[in-house]
Amino acid sequence: MTRKTREGFSAGIEALLVFYAADVVCYPAPGWVEDAVCHGHDGFRKLSAVWTENFDEVALEVHEVRDMHERILILAEFTGRSKDSGAPVRQPFGVINSDLRDDGKVGEVRFFLGWEQALAAAGL
């Protein structure tokens, strides 16, 4: 699952959603979106839209994927250019996937706007 997760994560939101259960519960980083919790694939799309609606040349680079048996930690970085100013933007972020299901899908995902926060939340 780790390799497939990395490939899906790099391919974009629709390719990524195949790894997440239809009833996935997403916990965005504070301040990312108004909702403290987003539900399902549409909720996941809403989180992704923050980047695609506000930035051009959006890219996602996965730096590390750690299989922690009951959880998967992903350290990644969004890059792009602000649609307003054209200024380059870089945002490291972390993801902890949990509620790993028998069908191989993830039922819960938590986002962190920084690698340190994600590592700490993972107990590392």
N, C-alpha and C positions, 0 to 999 in steps of 0.2 A: 504493500500500500504506500510506502514512503516514496518510492520512485514515481508511481502513478500520481500521487498527490503533488509532487514537485512539477511534473509535466502538466497536469491540469491547472495548477496554480499559475503557471507561466503562460498558459494559452488563452486566458480570459475568463470572464464570469460564466458564460454558458458552458464552456468545457469543464470548468471547476464544479459546477452544480451537480454533475453526475456523481460526485463523491459525497454529496450531502443528502440526507433524508429529506423527503418532501416536507416533513414537519420540523425541520431543523430550527433550533432556537439560537439566535445570534445576539451576543452582548457586545455592542460597539464600545469603543473607547469613549470615555466622557468627553463631550463637546464635539464629537464627530458628526452626529445627527441628533435631532431633537428626541427621538425615541430612545429610551433606556434599554429596550428589548425589541428585536425585530423577529418576526416569525415566518418560517417557510422560505421557499425560493424567492418569492417576491420581496420579502424582507432583506434577503441577501443581495438581491439586485439593487434595492434602494441604497444600501451601503456602498455598493460599487459605483452607483450613479453620482455620488458626491464627487468622485474623481473625474468621471467621464464628462460630466456637465460643466465642471469648473476649470478643467485643464485640457490643453492640447498636447499631442505627442506623449500621451500617457503610456508608460511602460512599467512593467512589474518584474523585478529581479528577485528570485529566491536565493538567499545566501546559505541557508542551512535548514535541514529538516531532521528532527530527532524523533525517532520512534521510542516512546517512553512506556510502551506496552498498553496502558489504559488511556494514554493521551498521546497526541502528536504535537510537537512544538515546531512552529515554522517561523524563521526569522527572515524577513523580506524587506524590500524597499520599493516604494512608488517613486517614479520620477515623471516629470512633465514640464510644461510651461503654462504659466498663468494665462488664462484667456484675456484677462483685463490688461495686464502689463507686459506679457511676454517673458517675464522673468522666470528663470529656471527654478523648479521646485524639487526638493528631495525630502521624502518622509520615510525614515525607517519605521517599521512596525513589526509587531509580533502577533502570532495567532496560536491559541491553544485549542486544538480539536479534542473533544471528549465525547462521552456517550457513544463509543464505537460499537456499532451494531453487528449482529451475525451476518447480515448481508454485505458487510464491508463499508457501510455508509456511516457518516458522522451525524450525530443528533444534536450536538451542542458545540458552538464556537464562540470563543472570547477573543476580542481584539485589544491590542495595547499599542499606544502611539510611542513606541520606543522598545528597543531590545532589552534594556535593563528591566523594565516593568514586566515583560513577558517571561524573562528568565527567573525573576523573583517569584512570580505567580506560579511558575512550574517547579519551584523549590530548588532552583539551580544557582 
